[in-house]
Amino acid sequence: MSENSEFRFGSATGVGSMPGGDARETARTVTGSVEDFPFLAELPARGPGADMIGRTAGMLVELYARVEPSGWRIGDRPGRDTKRARSWLGEDLDALEEFTQGYAGPIKVQAVGPWTLAAALELKNGEVALSDPGACRDLAGSLAEGLRAHLEEVRRRIPGAQLVLQLDEPSLTAVLRGQVRSASGYRTHRAVDRQAVEATLRDVVGVHGDGPVVVHSCAPDVPFALLRRAGAAAVSFDFSLLTERDDDVIGEAVEGGTKLLAGVVPGTDGPLSDPAGSVMGVRTLWRRLGLHPGLLAEAVTVTPSCGLAGASPAYARQALAHCVRAARSLADNPE
């Protein structure tokens, strides 16, 4: 992790999803808005396979998934849903490659993490993979192989990229607390042992070698300490969901070199405050924790509170540009 601590994240970026279905227009928006930290966007409005679960299911190695009325289900062979997911990912990569010619710097790619994937993908019996420890292991292994290939592909297409891998884990807290519902909806799957959760995450994080991995969740009660122990170089979260209970673990994380991707800009259409107002809570947290103001711009990357798929295209552009201005405000006036 020593190299990760030297890695410079950009000052602002997006979480992952964007509105609409035009890959080229989206890549143009992303690279033009968050110039120092672009990301490979997801466009779920295109349909199944472009959503975050479908996209990641398409990356799996020797495991395939298809769409059923109840959601994504693991099957025996690649079908049209897998092919569609892979085709859209290729289209998105083509577009990002086109708009990052000559670029050198951090680029973020996202995939669903092993526990949220296990809580979403169904087995043949209709229960999610989370219900079967063996299925969870197989899924994590397949995901690791798929991510390794995906990262190699992005490196080949964008040679100047310093790749940042983001694992989306919105269901992680529910997995740890035994709150993931069974297929019937009448009961919940038992909580997974924290050490097992951590070990699996560490294995998947490890596919990026010395490259930095961000774990993202826009759910409440993000397990910061567990994610740090699993090797995450950064944690991405909805800043509005923090409570003072989180102060100590955040203070420890920052002092230990963990970066924060702070979601401070609303992810859906609405009025935006002035940029300084958007990061006022971050400054307040810093003062409360007694952290050095000079650390702020280095430790914090400003993002929307969650993905922008539910926003209008015009608002999504505004929100990314607002993140950049808010980050500049933090750097210029850390106190």
Backbone as numpy.savetxt, mean C-alpha at the origin, in Angstrom:
# Nx Ny Nz CAx CAy CAz Cx Cy Cz
18.39 -3.85 7.23 17.57 -2.64 7.23 18.42 -1.37 7.23
19.74 -1.50 7.36 20.55 -0.29 7.43 20.46 0.52 6.13
20.39 -0.19 4.99 20.28 0.55 3.73 18.96 1.28 3.63
17.91 0.66 4.16 16.60 1.32 4.11 16.63 2.67 4.82
17.36 2.73 5.93 17.35 3.97 6.70 18.02 5.10 5.90
18.93 4.75 4.94 19.59 5.76 4.11 18.73 6.14 2.91
17.77 5.31 2.56 16.94 5.52 1.38 16.08 6.77 1.56
16.05 7.62 0.57 15.24 8.84 0.68 13.91 8.65 -0.05
12.84 8.60 0.72 11.50 8.58 0.13 11.21 9.96 -0.43
10.32 10.03 -1.42 9.89 11.34 -1.90 9.03 12.03 -0.84
8.77 13.32 -1.05 8.05 14.11 -0.05 6.54 13.85 -0.06
6.00 13.41 -1.20 4.56 13.16 -1.31 4.33 12.09 -2.36
3.29 11.29 -2.15 2.93 10.26 -3.13 1.46 9.90 -2.94
0.97 8.99 -3.79 -0.39 8.50 -3.63 -0.40 7.17 -2.92
-1.58 6.70 -2.57 -1.68 5.41 -1.88 -1.69 4.26 -2.89
-2.41 4.42 -4.00 -2.42 3.34 -4.99 -3.50 3.52 -6.04
-4.76 3.50 -5.61 -5.83 3.52 -6.61 -6.13 4.94 -7.09
-6.59 5.01 -8.33 -6.97 6.28 -8.96 -8.30 6.07 -9.68
-9.04 7.16 -9.96 -10.33 7.02 -10.65 -10.15 6.82 -12.15
-11.24 6.37 -12.80 -11.24 6.25 -14.25 -10.61 4.96 -14.73
-10.44 4.86 -16.06 -9.94 3.63 -16.64 -8.87 3.82 -17.68
-8.34 5.05 -17.80 -7.36 5.35 -18.84 -5.96 5.29 -18.26
-5.21 4.23 -18.58 -3.89 4.03 -17.99 -2.92 5.16 -18.34
-2.93 5.61 -19.59 -1.98 6.65 -20.01 -2.29 7.98 -19.33
-3.57 8.33 -19.27 -3.94 9.60 -18.63 -3.57 9.56 -17.13
-3.78 8.40 -16.52 -3.45 8.27 -15.10 -1.95 8.37 -14.87
-1.16 7.69 -15.71 0.30 7.76 -15.56 0.79 9.20 -15.77
0.16 9.91 -16.71 0.53 11.31 -16.93 0.23 12.14 -15.68
-0.95 11.91 -15.08 -1.34 12.66 -13.87 -0.38 12.37 -12.72
-0.11 11.07 -12.51 0.73 10.67 -11.38 2.14 11.23 -11.51
2.77 11.04 -12.68 4.15 11.48 -12.85 4.25 13.01 -12.88
3.16 13.67 -13.31 3.17 15.12 -13.33 2.86 15.74 -11.98
2.17 15.00 -11.11 1.74 15.57 -9.82 2.74 15.27 -8.70
3.10 13.99 -8.54 4.03 13.62 -7.46 5.37 13.26 -8.11
6.04 14.29 -8.60 7.21 14.10 -9.47 8.36 13.38 -8.77
8.50 13.58 -7.44 9.66 12.98 -6.77 9.34 11.63 -6.13
8.08 11.15 -6.31 7.75 9.82 -5.78 6.52 9.27 -6.50
6.63 9.02 -7.83 5.49 8.48 -8.58 5.18 7.04 -8.16
4.03 6.55 -8.55 3.60 5.19 -8.18 2.85 4.56 -9.33
2.84 3.23 -9.34 2.11 2.47 -10.36 0.65 2.39 -9.91
-0.21 3.15 -10.56 -1.59 3.27 -10.10 -2.43 2.03 -10.42
-3.46 1.82 -9.62 -4.49 0.81 -9.88 -5.76 1.54 -10.31
-6.48 0.97 -11.27 -7.70 1.60 -11.78 -8.87 0.64 -11.65
-9.42 0.48 -10.43 -10.45 -0.53 -10.20 -11.75 -0.29 -10.95
-11.97 0.93 -11.47 -13.21 1.19 -12.20 -13.30 0.35 -13.47
-12.19 -0.21 -13.93 -12.22 -1.05 -15.13 -12.94 -2.37 -14.88
-13.04 -2.78 -13.61 -13.77 -4.02 -13.31 -12.89 -5.05 -12.63
-13.44 -6.25 -12.39 -12.70 -7.31 -11.69 -11.38 -7.62 -12.39
-10.32 -7.66 -11.60 -8.99 -7.86 -12.16 -8.19 -6.58 -12.13
-8.88 -5.44 -12.06 -8.20 -4.16 -11.92 -8.28 -3.68 -10.47
-9.15 -4.34 -9.67 -9.23 -4.05 -8.24 -7.98 -4.59 -7.56
-7.71 -4.15 -6.32 -6.43 -4.53 -5.71 -6.33 -6.04 -5.45
-7.43 -6.70 -5.09 -7.37 -8.15 -4.86 -7.13 -8.86 -6.19
-7.87 -8.47 -7.21 -7.74 -9.11 -8.51 -6.36 -8.91 -9.12
-5.85 -7.68 -9.00 -4.51 -7.42 -9.54 -3.48 -8.32 -8.88
-3.53 -8.41 -7.55 -2.53 -9.23 -6.84 -2.75 -10.71 -7.13
-4.02 -11.13 -7.24 -4.30 -12.53 -7.59 -3.68 -12.88 -8.94
-3.66 -11.90 -9.85 -3.05 -12.12 -11.15 -1.53 -12.27 -11.10
-0.91 -11.81 -10.01 0.54 -11.93 -9.86 0.96 -13.27 -9.28
0.03 -14.02 -8.69 0.39 -15.26 -7.99 1.04 -16.26 -8.93
1.93 -17.05 -8.38 2.64 -18.08 -9.17 2.08 -19.45 -8.80
1.63 -20.19 -9.83 1.06 -21.54 -9.68 -0.19 -21.57 -8.78
-0.81 -20.44 -8.59 -2.14 -20.35 -7.97 -2.93 -19.39 -8.83
-4.19 -19.69 -9.06 -5.00 -18.87 -9.95 -6.32 -18.55 -9.27
-6.91 -17.45 -9.64 -8.18 -17.07 -9.01 -9.16 -16.63 -10.08
-10.43 -16.87 -9.81 -11.48 -16.43 -10.74 -12.57 -15.74 -9.92
-13.38 -14.97 -10.62 -14.44 -14.23 -9.95 -15.69 -15.09 -9.84
-16.19 -15.21 -8.62 -17.47 -15.87 -8.34 -18.42 -14.79 -7.81
-19.74 -15.08 -7.74 -20.65 -14.06 -7.20 -20.24 -13.59 -5.80
-19.59 -14.44 -5.02 -19.22 -14.07 -3.66 -17.86 -13.38 -3.58
-17.10 -13.36 -4.69 -15.78 -12.73 -4.68 -14.76 -13.56 -5.44
-13.49 -13.35 -5.14 -12.41 -14.07 -5.83 -12.19 -15.42 -5.19
-12.10 -16.46 -6.02 -11.93 -17.83 -5.52 -10.75 -18.50 -6.22
-9.93 -19.20 -5.44 -8.77 -19.91 -5.99 -9.25 -21.10 -6.81
-8.69 -21.23 -8.02 -9.04 -22.35 -8.90 -7.80 -23.11 -9.33
-7.98 -24.03 -10.28 -6.89 -24.91 -10.68 -6.06 -24.38 -11.84
-6.64 -23.53 -12.66 -5.92 -23.11 -13.86 -6.26 -21.64 -14.16
-5.38 -20.98 -14.92 -5.67 -19.58 -15.25 -6.86 -19.48 -16.19
-7.80 -18.64 -15.84 -8.96 -18.42 -16.69 -8.96 -17.00 -17.21
-10.10 -16.55 -17.72 -10.12 -15.22 -18.34 -9.90 -14.11 -17.31
-10.30 -14.35 -16.03 -10.12 -13.31 -15.01 -8.64 -13.08 -14.72
-7.87 -14.19 -14.65 -6.42 -14.06 -14.45 -5.79 -13.35 -15.64
-6.20 -13.75 -16.85 -5.62 -13.14 -18.07 -5.94 -11.65 -18.12
-7.17 -11.31 -17.73 -7.58 -9.90 -17.76 -6.74 -9.09 -16.75
-6.56 -9.64 -15.55 -5.78 -8.95 -14.52 -4.35 -8.71 -15.01
-3.76 -9.72 -15.63 -2.38 -9.59 -16.11 -2.27 -8.61 -17.27
-3.30 -8.62 -18.12 -3.30 -7.71 -19.25 -3.38 -6.25 -18.79
-4.25 -5.97 -17.83 -4.36 -4.61 -17.31 -3.09 -4.16 -16.60
-2.47 -5.07 -15.86 -1.21 -4.73 -15.20 -0.16 -4.37 -16.25
-0.11 -5.15 -17.34 0.82 -4.86 -18.43 0.56 -3.48 -19.04
-0.72 -3.16 -19.21 -1.11 -1.86 -19.76 -0.64 -0.72 -18.84
-0.83 -0.91 -17.54 -0.42 0.11 -16.57 1.10 0.28 -16.54
1.81 -0.84 -16.66 3.28 -0.77 -16.70 3.76 -0.07 -17.96
3.12 -0.38 -19.11 3.47 0.31 -20.36 3.35 1.82 -20.19
2.23 2.24 -19.58 1.97 3.68 -19.44 2.99 4.32 -18.49
3.26 3.68 -17.36 4.23 4.25 -16.42 5.62 4.31 -17.04
5.98 3.26 -17.78 7.29 3.24 -18.45 7.39 4.42 -19.43
6.32 4.67 -20.16 6.33 5.77 -21.15 6.59 7.12 -20.49
5.96 7.34 -19.30 6.05 8.66 -18.67 7.19 8.78 -17.65
8.04 7.73 -17.56 9.19 7.83 -16.64 10.50 7.65 -17.40
10.48 7.90 -18.71 11.72 7.81 -19.49 12.76 8.76 -18.89
13.94 8.23 -18.55 15.00 9.08 -18.01 14.86 9.40 -16.53
13.79 8.92 -15.90 13.58 9.22 -14.49 14.53 8.39 -13.62
15.07 9.00 -12.59 15.86 8.27 -11.60 15.39 8.73 -10.23
14.97 7.79 -9.40 14.46 8.15 -8.08 13.48 7.10 -7.60
12.84 7.35 -6.46 11.92 6.35 -5.91 10.64 6.22 -6.74
10.21 4.99 -6.94 8.91 4.68 -7.56 8.27 3.60 -6.69
7.00 3.76 -6.42 6.29 2.83 -5.53 5.36 1.93 -6.34
5.41 0.64 -6.02 4.45 -0.32 -6.59 3.70 -0.96 -5.43
2.42 -1.27 -5.63 1.59 -1.80 -4.56 1.09 -3.20 -4.89
0.93 -4.00 -3.85 0.27 -5.30 -3.96 -0.39 -5.59 -2.62
-1.39 -6.44 -2.64 -2.07 -6.80 -1.39 -1.15 -7.73 -0.60
-1.04 -7.48 0.71 -0.19 -8.29 1.57 -0.80 -9.66 1.83
-0.01 -10.58 2.41 -0.45 -11.97 2.54 -1.68 -12.16 3.42
-1.86 -11.33 4.44 -2.98 -11.57 5.37 -4.29 -11.01 4.85
-4.23 -9.86 4.21 -5.46 -9.33 3.59 -5.87 -10.22 2.42
-4.87 -10.75 1.70 -5.17 -11.67 0.60 -5.83 -12.95 1.14
-5.29 -13.47 2.25 -5.86 -14.69 2.85 -7.26 -14.45 3.40
-7.55 -13.21 3.77 -8.89 -12.88 4.28 -9.88 -12.59 3.16
-9.38 -12.49 1.92 -10.25 -12.13 0.79 -10.44 -13.27 -0.21
-9.40 -14.07 -0.45 -9.50 -15.13 -1.46 -10.18 -16.37 -0.88
-11.17 -16.87 -1.60 -11.91 -18.06 -1.13 -11.25 -19.34 -1.62
-11.38 -20.39 -0.82 -10.99 -21.74 -1.24 -12.17 -22.38 -1.97
-12.00 -23.60 -2.45 -13.09 -24.25 -3.20 -14.34 -24.44 -2.35
-14.17 -24.57 -1.03 -15.34 -24.79 -0.16 -16.08 -23.49 0.17
-15.60 -22.37 -0.37 -16.28 -21.10 -0.14 -15.77 -20.31 1.05
-14.99 -20.97 1.93 -14.40 -20.24 3.05 -13.11 -19.56 2.57
-12.73 -18.47 3.24 -11.51 -17.77 2.83 -10.29 -18.59 3.23
-9.17 -18.33 2.54 -7.93 -19.06 2.80 -7.49 -18.93 4.26
-7.89 -17.84 4.90 -7.54 -17.62 6.31 -7.98 -18.78 7.21
-9.00 -19.51 6.77 -9.53 -20.62 7.58 -8.61 -21.83 7.60
-7.58 -21.84 6.76 -6.72 -23.02 6.60 -5.26 -22.59 6.65
-4.53 -22.93 7.73 -3.13 -22.49 7.86 -2.26 -22.94 6.69
-2.51 -24.14 6.15 -1.74 -24.63 5.01 -1.98 -23.77 3.78
-3.24 -23.39 3.58 -3.58 -22.52 2.43 -2.92 -21.16 2.60
-2.86 -20.66 3.84 -2.20 -19.37 4.09 -0.72 -19.44 3.72
-0.07 -20.55 4.08 1.35 -20.71 3.75 1.57 -20.77 2.24
0.72 -21.55 1.56 0.84 -21.66 0.10 0.64 -20.31 -0.58
-0.35 -19.58 -0.09 -0.68 -18.28 -0.67 0.49 -17.30 -0.48
1.06 -17.27 0.72 2.17 -16.36 1.00 3.38 -16.72 0.13
3.64 -18.02 -0.05 4.76 -18.45 -0.89 4.56 -18.06 -2.34
3.34 -18.26 -2.84 3.01 -17.90 -4.21 3.10 -16.39 -4.42
2.62 -15.63 -3.44 2.69 -14.17 -3.51 4.14 -13.71 -3.55
4.98 -14.29 -2.70 6.40 -13.90 -2.66 7.05 -14.10 -4.02
6.79 -15.25 -4.65 7.36 -15.52 -5.98 6.84 -14.53 -7.02
5.54 -14.26 -6.96 4.94 -13.32 -7.90 5.49 -11.92 -7.75
5.69 -11.49 -6.50 6.23 -10.15 -6.25 7.67 -10.04 -6.74
8.43 -11.11 -6.55 9.82 -11.10 -7.01 9.87 -10.86 -8.53
9.01 -11.56 -9.25 8.97 -11.41 -10.71 8.48 -10.01 -11.11
7.49 -9.51 -10.38 6.93 -8.18 -10.68 7.98 -7.10 -10.48
8.72 -7.17 -9.38 9.75 -6.17 -9.11 10.85 -6.22 -10.18
11.21 -7.42 -10.61 12.22 -7.55 -11.68 11.73 -6.91 -12.98
10.44 -7.11 -13.27 9.85 -6.53 -14.49 9.88 -5.01 -14.43
9.53 -4.43 -13.29 9.53 -2.96 -13.17 10.96 -2.43 -13.29
11.91 -3.12 -12.66 13.33 -2.69 -12.76 13.80 -2.71 -14.21
13.39 -3.73 -14.94 13.79 -3.84 -16.35 13.23 -2.69 -17.17
11.98 -2.33 -16.90 11.31 -1.29 -17.68 11.77 0.12 -17.29
12.07 0.31 -15.99 12.43 1.66 -15.51 13.77 1.53 -14.77
14.88 1.48 -15.53 16.18 1.17 -14.91 16.60 2.15 -13.82
16.14 3.40 -13.90 16.54 4.40 -12.89 15.72 4.35 -11.62
14.74 3.45 -11.57 13.83 3.42 -10.42 14.52 2.85 -9.18
14.34 3.54 -8.06 14.66 2.97 -6.74 13.32 2.46 -6.22
13.12 1.16 -6.33 11.78 0.61 -6.11 11.41 0.54 -4.64
10.21 1.01 -4.35 9.59 0.87 -3.03 8.39 -0.06 -3.21
8.36 -1.13 -2.43 7.24 -2.07 -2.49 6.26 -1.75 -1.36
5.01 -1.53 -1.71 3.96 -1.31 -0.69 3.07 -2.55 -0.61
2.91 -3.08 0.59 1.97 -4.17 0.83 0.73 -3.60 1.48
-0.41 -3.76 0.83 -1.68 -3.25 1.37 -2.27 -4.29 2.32
-2.42 -3.89 3.58 -2.92 -4.82 4.60 -4.09 -4.22 5.41
-5.16 -3.78 4.73 -6.28 -3.19 5.47 -6.99 -4.17 6.41
-6.88 -5.49 6.14 -7.56 -6.48 6.99 -6.68 -7.01 8.12
-5.45 -6.50 8.23 -4.51 -7.08 9.19 -5.01 -7.03 10.63
-5.56 -5.90 11.04 -6.06 -5.78 12.42 -7.19 -6.77 12.66
-8.08 -6.93 11.67 -9.20 -7.89 11.81 -8.67 -9.32 11.91
-7.60 -9.64 11.17 -7.00 -10.97 11.24 -6.43 -11.23 12.64
-5.75 -10.22 13.18 -5.13 -10.35 14.50 -6.17 -10.45 15.62
-7.34 -9.87 15.38 -8.37 -9.82 16.43 -9.47 -10.87 16.25
-9.36 -11.70 15.21 -10.40 -12.69 14.98 -11.72 -12.07 14.58
-11.66 -11.05 13.70 -12.88 -10.34 13.28 -13.24 -10.58 11.82
-12.54 -11.51 11.16 -12.87 -11.80 9.75 -14.02 -12.79 9.73
-15.10 -12.43 9.05 -16.32 -13.25 9.07 -16.20 -14.49 8.19
-16.89 -15.55 8.62 -16.95 -16.77 7.83 -17.90 -16.56 6.65
-17.95 -17.55 5.75 -18.81 -17.44 4.56 -20.27 -17.26 4.95
-20.70 -17.92 6.02 -22.10 -17.81 6.43 -22.40 -16.44 7.04
-21.36 -15.79 7.55 -21.56 -14.49 8.21 -21.96 -14.62 9.66
-22.21 -15.87 10.14 -22.69 -16.06 11.51 -21.56 -16.20 12.53
-20.34 -16.43 12.04 -19.24 -16.55 12.99 -18.01 -15.87 12.40
-16.95 -15.82 13.18 -15.71 -15.23 12.69 -14.60 -16.28 12.77
-13.60 -16.11 11.92 -12.44 -17.00 11.97 -11.58 -16.63 13.16
-10.99 -17.63 13.79 -10.22 -17.34 15.00 -9.02 -16.45 14.67
-8.61 -15.70 15.68 -7.46 -14.81 15.52 -6.22 -15.62 15.18
-5.39 -15.10 14.29 -4.14 -15.77 13.94 -3.07 -15.32 14.93
-2.26 -16.26 15.37 -1.17 -15.98 16.31 -0.28 -14.85 15.79
0.03 -13.89 16.65 0.79 -12.70 16.23 2.16 -13.07 15.67
2.78 -14.10 16.28 4.11 -14.49 15.79 4.03 -15.09 14.39
2.96 -15.82 14.13 2.77 -16.39 12.78 2.52 -15.27 11.77
1.72 -14.29 12.18 1.45 -13.14 11.30 2.76 -12.41 10.97
3.54 -12.17 12.00 4.81 -11.44 11.84 5.79 -12.22 10.96
5.89 -13.54 11.19 6.85 -14.37 10.43 6.48 -14.39 8.95
5.19 -14.52 8.65 4.76 -14.54 7.24 5.02 -13.20 6.58
4.71 -12.12 7.28 4.99 -10.79 6.73 6.48 -10.62 6.48
7.30 -11.08 7.42 8.75 -10.94 7.27 9.23 -11.67 6.01
8.67 -12.86 5.76 9.05 -13.62 4.56 8.70 -12.86 3.29
7.51 -12.26 3.26 7.07 -11.55 2.04 7.85 -10.24 1.90
8.06 -9.53 3.01 8.87 -8.30 2.98 10.27 -8.62 2.43
10.79 -9.80 2.77 12.14 -10.18 2.38 12.36 -10.33 0.89
11.29 -10.43 0.10 11.49 -10.60 -1.35 12.12 -9.36 -1.97
12.01 -8.21 -1.28 12.57 -6.98 -1.85 14.03 -6.77 -1.42
14.62 -7.78 -0.79 16.03 -7.69 -0.43 16.31 -6.46 0.43
17.25 -5.62 -0.02 17.60 -4.41 0.74 16.70 -3.23 0.40
15.73 -3.43 -0.51 14.83 -2.34 -0.88 13.81 -2.09 0.21
13.31 -0.85 0.32 12.35 -0.53 1.37 10.94 -1.05 1.06
10.29 -1.54 2.10 8.90 -2.01 1.99 8.03 -1.16 2.92
6.94 -0.67 2.36 5.92 0.06 3.12 4.76 -0.89 3.37
4.20 -0.88 4.57 2.94 -1.60 4.78 1.87 -0.55 4.99
0.79 -0.67 4.21 -0.29 0.31 4.25 -1.55 -0.28 4.85
-2.20 0.50 5.71 -3.56 0.17 6.16 -4.29 1.46 6.49
-5.49 1.60 5.92 -6.29 2.77 6.29 -7.40 2.35 7.25
-7.16 1.25 8.01 -8.07 0.83 9.07 -7.55 1.38 10.41
-8.40 1.43 11.43 -7.91 1.88 12.74 -6.95 0.86 13.36
-6.20 1.32 14.37 -5.32 0.46 15.18 -4.31 -0.31 14.35
-3.56 0.40 13.54 -2.49 -0.23 12.76 -1.42 -0.75 13.74
-1.00 -2.01 13.61 -0.02 -2.57 14.56 1.42 -2.15 14.21
1.75 -0.90 14.50 3.05 -0.33 14.11 4.23 -1.20 14.58
4.22 -1.61 15.85 5.37 -2.34 16.39 5.56 -3.67 15.67
4.47 -4.39 15.42 4.56 -5.67 14.72 5.13 -5.47 13.32
4.67 -4.43 12.63 5.13 -4.18 11.26 6.62 -3.85 11.23
7.07 -3.09 12.22 8.51 -2.78 12.29 9.32 -4.05 12.52
8.84 -4.90 13.42 9.57 -6.15 13.69 9.62 -7.05 12.45
8.57 -6.97 11.62 8.51 -7.78 10.39 9.40 -7.22 9.29
10.01 -6.07 9.53 10.97 -5.53 8.56 10.46 -4.37 7.72
9.26 -3.85 8.01 8.76 -2.72 7.24 9.64 -1.49 7.47
10.06 -0.86 6.39 10.85 0.37 6.50 9.96 1.58 6.72
8.66 1.42 6.39 7.72 2.54 6.50 6.32 1.99 6.72
5.49 2.82 7.35 4.08 2.46 7.56 3.22 3.58 6.99
2.23 3.19 6.19 1.31 4.14 5.55 -0.06 3.99 6.20
-0.67 5.11 6.59 -1.90 5.03 7.38 -2.73 6.29 7.24
-4.00 6.19 7.63 -4.92 7.33 7.65 -4.66 8.10 8.95
-4.09 9.28 8.83 -3.66 10.03 10.01 -4.83 10.37 10.94
-6.03 10.53 10.35 -7.19 10.93 11.16 -7.63 9.84 12.14
-7.18 8.59 11.91 -7.58 7.48 12.77 -6.63 7.26 13.94
-5.53 8.02 13.99 -4.61 7.90 15.12 -5.28 8.39 16.40
-4.93 7.78 17.53 -5.34 8.30 18.84 -4.07 8.47 19.67
-4.19 9.11 20.82 -3.01 9.32 21.65 -2.44 7.99 22.15
-3.26 6.92 22.08 -2.74 5.58 22.44 -1.60 5.17 21.52
-1.59 5.72 20.30 -0.56 5.36 19.32 0.74 6.14 19.51
0.73 7.15 20.40 1.89 8.05 20.51 3.21 7.31 20.74
3.22 6.43 21.73 4.48 5.79 22.11 5.06 4.97 20.96
4.19 4.16 20.30 4.73 3.29 19.22 5.18 4.13 18.03
4.52 5.26 17.79 4.95 6.11 16.67 6.26 6.79 17.02
6.38 7.26 18.24 7.64 7.87 18.68 8.79 6.90 18.55
8.58 5.67 19.00 9.63 4.64 18.91 9.97 4.34 17.45
8.92 4.28 16.61 9.14 3.99 15.19 10.01 5.06 14.55
9.66 6.32 14.76 10.41 7.42 14.14 11.86 7.43 14.63
12.02 7.26 15.95 13.39 7.28 16.50 14.19 6.08 16.02
13.50 4.98 15.65 14.18 3.81 15.12 14.43 3.87 13.62
14.05 4.99 12.98 14.32 5.17 11.55 13.17 4.78 10.63
12.02 4.39 11.20 10.86 4.02 10.36 10.26 5.29 9.76
9.97 5.25 8.47 9.33 6.38 7.81 7.81 6.27 7.97
7.15 7.42 7.96 5.69 7.47 8.06 5.13 8.04 6.76
4.20 7.31 6.14 3.44 7.86 5.02 2.09 8.28 5.61
1.98 9.56 5.90 0.85 10.08 6.67 -0.27 10.51 5.74
-1.42 9.81 5.82 -2.57 10.13 4.99 -3.36 11.28 5.60
-3.12 12.49 5.09 -3.75 13.67 5.69 -4.72 14.38 4.75
-4.74 14.00 3.48 -5.61 14.68 2.51 -6.79 13.76 2.20
-8.05 14.24 2.34 -9.21 13.36 2.12 -9.16 12.67 0.76
-9.60 11.41 0.74 -9.53 10.60 -0.47 -10.73 10.74 -1.39
-11.76 11.47 -0.96 -12.93 11.69 -1.81 -13.21 13.18 -1.92
-13.96 13.55 -2.95 -14.20 14.96 -3.26 -14.71 15.75 -2.06
-14.17 16.93 -1.92 -14.60 17.84 -0.87 -13.65 19.02 -0.85
-13.97 20.03 -0.05 -13.08 21.20 0.01 -11.76 20.83 0.68
-10.68 21.37 0.16 -9.35 21.14 0.74 -8.94 22.36 1.55
-8.38 22.12 2.73 -7.91 23.24 3.53 -6.63 23.78 2.90
-6.06 24.82 3.51 -4.77 25.27 3.00 -3.73 24.19 3.31
-2.64 24.13 2.52 -1.66 23.05 2.71 -1.11 22.97 4.14
-0.85 24.12 4.74 -0.31 24.11 6.11 -1.32 23.51 7.08
-2.61 23.78 6.82 -3.66 23.23 7.69 -3.74 21.72 7.59
-3.46 21.18 6.39 -3.54 19.73 6.20 -2.52 18.98 7.05
-1.37 19.62 7.31 -0.31 18.92 8.08 -0.17 19.47 9.51
-1.15 20.27 9.93 -1.09 20.82 11.28 -1.05 19.70 12.33
-1.87 18.64 12.09 -1.92 17.52 13.04 -0.58 16.81 13.15
0.16 16.74 12.02 1.48 16.10 12.04 2.44 16.92 12.90
2.41 18.25 12.72 3.27 19.12 13.55 2.92 18.97 15.03
1.61 18.93 15.32 1.15 18.81 16.72 1.65 17.50 17.32
1.53 16.41 16.56 2.01 15.10 17.03 3.50 15.18 17.33
4.26 15.80 16.44 5.71 15.91 16.62 6.05 16.62 17.92
5.34 17.73 18.17 5.59 18.49 19.41 5.25 17.64 20.63
4.10 16.94 20.53 3.64 16.13 21.66 4.65 15.03 21.99
5.26 14.48 20.95 6.22 13.39 21.15 7.61 13.91 21.51
7.82 15.22 21.41 9.13 15.80 21.72 10.18 15.43 20.68
9.74 15.18 19.43 10.68 14.81 18.37 11.29 16.07 17.75
12.49 15.94 17.23 13.20 17.09 16.66 12.48 17.57 15.39
12.14 18.86 15.30 11.42 19.35 14.11 12.17 19.09 12.81
13.51 19.09 12.89 14.31 18.86 11.69 14.11 17.47 11.09
13.60 16.55 11.89 13.34 15.19 11.41 12.09 15.10 10.53
11.21 16.09 10.68 9.86 15.98 10.09 9.86 15.67 8.60
10.49 16.55 7.83 10.42 16.39 6.37 11.11 15.11 5.92
12.12 14.67 6.67 12.84 13.45 6.33 12.04 12.20 6.68
11.28 12.27 7.78 10.58 11.08 8.28 9.19 10.90 7.71
8.58 12.00 7.23 7.16 11.95 6.82 7.01 12.20 5.33
6.27 11.30 4.67 5.83 11.50 3.29 4.32 11.75 3.35
3.85 12.78 2.69 2.43 13.16 2.75 1.65 12.42 1.66
0.52 11.83 2.02 -0.33 11.09 1.06 -1.80 11.42 1.30
-2.67 11.03 0.37 -4.10 11.03 0.68 -4.39 10.03 1.81
-5.55 10.15 2.43 -5.88 9.28 3.57 -6.04 7.83 3.14
-6.45 7.59 1.90 -6.54 6.24 1.36 -6.50 6.36 -0.17
-6.82 5.30 -0.87 -6.82 5.37 -2.33 -7.80 6.40 -2.86
-7.59 6.82 -4.11 -8.42 7.88 -4.71 -9.42 7.34 -5.73
-9.69 6.02 -5.71 -10.60 5.44 -6.69 -12.01 6.02 -6.60
-12.41 6.43 -5.41 -13.77 6.97 -5.24 -13.89 8.46 -5.53
-12.80 9.08 -5.94 -12.80 10.52 -6.22 -13.08 10.77 -7.69
-13.40 12.02 -8.02 -13.48 12.40 -9.43 -12.06 12.59 -9.95
-11.84 12.43 -11.27 -10.48 12.64 -11.80 -9.93 14.02 -11.46
-10.78 15.04 -11.52 -10.30 16.40 -11.22 -9.85 16.51 -9.77
-10.66 15.92 -8.86 -10.28 15.99 -7.44 -9.01 15.17 -7.18
-8.87 14.02 -7.82 -7.68 13.18 -7.62 -6.42 13.97 -7.98
-6.48 14.71 -9.11 -5.33 15.54 -9.49 -5.07 16.61 -8.44
-6.14 17.26 -7.98 -6.01 18.30 -6.94 -5.41 17.73 -5.66
-5.90 16.55 -5.28 -5.46 15.94 -4.01 -3.97 15.63 -4.05
-3.48 15.07 -5.17 -2.04 14.77 -5.27 -1.21 16.05 -5.25
-1.68 17.07 -5.98 -0.96 18.35 -5.98 -0.98 18.97 -4.58
-2.10 18.80 -3.87 -2.22 19.34 -2.51 -1.24 18.63 -1.57
-1.06 17.32 -1.75 -0.09 16.56 -0.93 1.31 17.15 -1.10
1.67 17.49 -2.36 2.99 18.06 -2.63 3.15 19.40 -1.92
2.10 20.26 -2.00 2.19 21.57 -1.35 2.24 21.43 0.18
1.47 20.47 0.71 1.47 20.25 2.17 2.85 19.76 2.63
3.47 18.90 1.83 4.81 18.40 2.18 5.81 19.55 2.16
5.66 20.45 1.19 6.55 21.61 1.13 6.38 22.48 2.36
5.14 22.63 2.80 4.86 23.41 4.02 5.55 22.80 5.24
5.52 21.46 5.32 6.20 20.78 6.44 7.69 21.02 6.41
8.27 20.96 5.20 9.72 21.14 5.08 10.13 22.57 5.38
9.32 23.53 4.90 9.68 24.94 5.07 9.45 25.43 6.50
8.39 24.92 7.14 8.04 25.38 8.50 7.78 24.18 9.41
8.82 23.44 9.78 8.60 22.22 10.56 8.01 22.50 11.95
8.18 23.72 12.45 7.65 24.02 13.78 6.33 24.75 13.71
